């Protein structure tokens, strides 16, 4: 096996291992916060992407646009973590918005855990950080198409 093939195989293994740990930590953090994994994922999406319509949030999470997403939003709203607001451009449209203060307070509880990962960052040069950023940008750019392909498989 060439050194290039070997490093590619090793990197694939590392990415898979990271995914396992990320999902495990996500689920444990959600449970600790009194949320289920889907609720926590929705909250993450809203923080990263900003306000979304319920339909767009459902699509991003591969949920049905009927009862599933409505129940999820209801749970988050009851917990005070999101609110439904009218779209200023189209009053018929509803957007789901994270309640910044509540979400920040929730995230503050997990700051020591998140800090554990980020405290390793100073050990990387700026050039190495840029390589990591490019790698994740490249991976993420392809994921929506991959998700579409996965959904269309029978």
VMD Tcl script that draws the C-alpha trace (Angstrom):
set ca {
  {0.00 0.00 0.00}
  {1.38 3.42 -0.96}
  {1.99 5.99 1.77}
  {-0.73 8.17 0.19}
  {-3.27 5.32 0.33}
  {-2.20 4.53 3.87}
  {-2.62 8.13 5.05}
  {-6.01 8.37 3.30}
  {-7.17 5.19 5.05}
  {-5.89 6.50 8.39}
  {-7.66 9.83 7.88}
  {-10.93 8.06 7.00}
  {-10.65 6.07 10.22}
  {-9.97 9.24 12.23}
  {-12.99 11.00 10.70}
  {-15.21 8.00 11.48}
  {-13.90 7.87 15.04}
  {-14.53 11.61 15.39}
  {-18.11 11.18 14.15}
  {-18.72 8.46 16.73}
  {-17.43 10.64 19.55}
  {-19.28 13.72 18.28}
  {-22.63 11.90 18.22}
  {-21.96 10.33 21.63}
  {-21.03 13.69 23.19}
  {-23.98 15.39 21.49}
  {-26.43 12.83 22.88}
  {-24.91 12.97 26.39}
  {-24.96 16.77 26.39}
  {-28.56 16.86 25.19}
  {-29.63 14.43 27.91}
  {-27.77 16.43 30.57}
  {-29.64 19.56 29.40}
  {-32.98 17.74 29.56}
  {-33.35 17.61 25.78}
  {-33.53 14.75 23.38}
  {-30.97 14.50 20.59}
  {-33.32 15.87 17.91}
  {-34.23 18.89 20.02}
  {-30.55 19.63 20.65}
  {-29.75 19.19 16.96}
  {-32.50 21.64 16.00}
  {-31.15 24.14 18.49}
  {-27.65 23.72 17.03}
  {-28.98 24.25 13.51}
  {-30.82 27.40 14.53}
  {-27.70 28.77 16.21}
  {-25.48 28.05 13.23}
  {-27.87 28.97 10.42}
  {-30.13 31.51 12.13}
  {-33.91 31.70 12.02}
  {-35.64 29.15 9.84}
  {-39.15 28.30 8.82}
  {-40.48 25.10 10.39}
  {-40.44 23.51 6.93}
  {-36.79 24.39 6.33}
  {-35.85 23.14 9.80}
  {-37.71 19.89 9.14}
  {-35.95 19.47 5.80}
  {-32.54 20.12 7.35}
  {-33.24 17.47 9.98}
  {-34.97 14.93 7.71}
  {-38.20 15.20 9.69}
  {-41.76 15.37 8.43}
  {-43.20 18.86 8.10}
  {-46.36 17.92 10.00}
  {-46.47 16.60 13.52}
  {-42.81 15.78 14.09}
  {-41.42 19.27 13.55}
  {-44.37 20.92 15.28}
  {-43.87 18.76 18.38}
  {-40.13 19.48 18.35}
  {-40.67 23.25 18.11}
  {-43.37 23.06 20.80}
  {-40.92 21.33 23.20}
  {-38.18 23.88 22.56}
  {-40.64 26.76 22.89}
  {-42.00 25.35 26.17}
  {-38.40 25.14 27.45}
  {-37.97 28.83 26.51}
  {-35.17 28.04 24.04}
  {-36.95 29.17 20.85}
  {-39.86 31.36 19.87}
  {-42.04 31.56 16.82}
  {-41.96 34.97 15.14}
  {-43.69 36.39 12.10}
  {-41.50 37.00 9.07}
  {-41.25 40.78 8.63}
  {-41.22 40.37 4.84}
  {-44.21 38.00 4.71}
  {-46.52 38.11 7.73}
  {-48.08 34.77 6.70}
  {-44.75 33.03 7.29}
  {-43.55 31.91 10.70}
  {-39.88 31.66 11.61}
  {-38.32 29.75 14.48}
  {-35.79 31.86 16.35}
  {-33.46 30.75 19.14}
  {-33.82 32.74 22.37}
  {-30.25 33.96 22.61}
  {-30.13 34.52 26.37}
  {-31.57 31.09 27.19}
  {-29.34 29.29 24.69}
  {-26.25 31.11 25.96}
  {-27.12 30.15 29.54}
  {-27.52 26.53 28.45}
  {-24.21 26.58 26.57}
  {-22.45 28.13 29.56}
  {-23.12 24.91 31.48}
  {-21.06 23.03 28.91}
  {-18.24 25.56 28.53}
  {-15.73 23.45 30.49}
  {-16.40 20.47 28.22}
  {-16.11 22.52 25.02}
  {-13.03 24.25 26.41}
  {-11.38 20.87 26.83}
  {-11.35 20.41 23.07}
  {-10.40 23.99 22.16}
  {-7.50 24.19 24.60}
  {-5.57 22.02 22.13}
  {-5.82 24.62 19.37}
  {-2.76 26.68 20.43}
  {-0.63 23.61 19.63}
  {-1.38 24.08 15.92}
  {0.25 26.64 13.67}
  {-1.91 29.05 11.71}
  {-1.04 27.10 8.56}
  {-2.23 23.85 10.15}
  {-5.46 25.52 11.27}
  {-6.08 26.72 7.74}
  {-5.60 23.16 6.44}
  {-8.16 21.91 8.97}
  {-10.59 24.67 8.03}
  {-10.20 23.85 4.33}
  {-10.67 20.13 5.01}
  {-13.90 20.67 6.94}
  {-15.18 23.22 4.40}
  {-14.53 20.72 1.59}
  {-16.24 17.90 3.50}
  {-19.25 20.03 4.41}
  {-19.70 21.37 0.88}
  {-20.53 17.87 -0.35}
  {-22.78 16.77 2.52}
  {-26.09 18.31 1.32}
  {-25.79 16.43 -1.99}
  {-24.79 13.25 -0.15}
  {-27.83 13.62 2.11}
  {-30.10 14.08 -0.92}
  {-28.62 10.95 -2.48}
  {-29.12 9.01 0.76}
  {-32.75 10.11 1.02}
  {-33.46 9.05 -2.57}
  {-32.08 5.51 -2.10}
  {-34.73 2.83 -1.87}
}
mol new
graphics top color blue
foreach p $ca { graphics top sphere $p radius 0.5 }
foreach p [lrange $ca 0 end-1] q [lrange $ca 1 end] { graphics top cylinder $p $q radius 0.2 }
display resetview
